[in-house]
Each structure stands twice: as structure tokens, then as C-alpha cells.
């Protein structure tokens, strides 16, 4: 019944907010040297409390510079942090850094702020991801769609990701996420127990790829999304 799905949604929203404010932010402030482990374990707890399980398909390449993935909601991030422990730096819009709780989380986690209203945002982003690779030795995680999608079809990928990868000669691994929206649907405010799947696709060495690599990457991700729906009845 929808009433129970709605109750589960608000429970999930509460769990995310509570665990972030009470556990994750203080832990990051007190034990900054263990950021990756803290984020991994608390997100695992959050996912479990929401009734979710995160599973991997394929192998995560821990030597890449950037992970690109489709985006449906906050569960995409929670589940990926729960399923691995690779100390990623997420690219997030500046507005999230201005929020009280999640802003503190992003700042203490040393994530990357993107001001989409600033004409110089791409220049800053290139500098930030270069620092992430060369100085911090942390891979960057980004949603090339640029926003949360409602349907099965991938939105057009923003060109910023392509320009950055080509300028810096990145190695990129695509990740296809399915099931996260069922666990917590932020559009219709419903939630259900489910398994969130993270499908790790082959790594792309942009410095050696052909000129159409970005379009091919998007097409390959869409094929996996379509296949998951057709054969496993699992939407993204």
C-alpha cells in the first residue's frame, strides 16, 4: 500500500539526516585521518536501516582518476560508498555546500563544489580534479547528467566531464546504478526494501580512446540500463 511506502520514505529521509548529523559529521571532525573508513561504515549502516542492500557486478578499478555514473537520488551515493572504500571525492553543486548538515558533511569530506551559475566554474573544476589526482591521490566521482533523472533514458551528458577527462588524460570507469530509486524515490516520496546494483563497466583510457569515446560511453551505459529492465525487471 502506498501509505506504507510513504511512511518508509520519511523513515529513510530521517535515517539519512540523523546518521549524517549525529554520527558522520562529528566522526569526520574528530577522526579526519580515517575519512574513507568512516564514510564507508556509516553509509553501510544507513543503507541497512533503510532496508537496502548494495551489491557489485564487475570489478571496481581502483587505479582510475574518475568514476562516472547515472543519477537518480541520494541513495546512489550512499550505496556506492557502502559497497566500496576507495576514498572518492564527489563533485556536488554549490547549493548543497550551503545546506546546514550536508554542507558540513561535504566540507569535512573535502568534496568538490561546482557553481553551475559561474562562467569560470569549469576552470575551477579542472583545477580541483587535477589536485585530487596529483596531490590528494583520490579519484573523483561525478554524475555527467548533471541532475537527477526521472525516467529510464539517460539525460544528455554535460560536456564538462569530457573536457576535463581529455585535458588531463584521465582513466575513467563508468558505473551503472539500478534499483536506487526503488529504495528511496525522491520524486513521488515512496520507499521500499530492495537491492541496489552497481555495475562496473570496463575502464576507458581517454588518452588512448577515439574521438567518439564520450558518446560511446553514454551508449554503453544506456544499453546496460535497458538490459537490466528487460531481463531483470530492474529500473534505474
Secondary structure, DSSP 8 states (H G I E B T S, - for coil): -HHHHHHHHHHHHHHHHHIIIIIIHHHHHH-GGGHHHHHHHHHHHHHHHTTEEEEEES---TT-SEEEE---SHHHHHHHHHH-----EEEEEHHHHTSHHHHHHHHHTT-EEE-TT-TTHHHHHHHHHHHIIIII---EEE-TT-S---SSS-----HHHHHHHHHHT-EEEEEEEESHHHH-BTTTTB---EEEEEEEEEEEEGGGS-TTHHHHHHHHHHHHHHHHHHHH----
